[in-house]
């Protein structure tokens, strides 16, 4: 590993270790959406095997988001659980079928959730200041 890569990795570790729970969730959304956009681009270039690790990364992140839900919070958690389960299933389909709509379907759900989460975190951070 070269010096730049090591520094970048160290920065990411530091960023994760000092992040609030809200920031960690935002990072998960960012990583999932980024992985899916990359996978979508690769599939568009007919590089299906290269897209698989990115699809699997997004699946892992969706499972992590699902595992962090507080089901005592009520209907919102239940609805998010259903959305995450649906996204994970669509990504499973995407990893086994070339040319399907699984990645696009998952992005249609996760990208707006990412934007909404970012907007709500920024609002909360601004109010706390």
Protein Blocks (a to p, Z undefined) as FASTA:
>chain_A
ZZklmmmmmmmmmmmmmpcfklmmmmmmmmmmmmmmmmmmmmmnopaklmmmmmmmmmmm
mmmmmmmpcfknojmlmmmmmmmmmmmmmmmmmmmpghiaklmmmmmmmmmmmmmmmmmm
mmmmmmmZZ
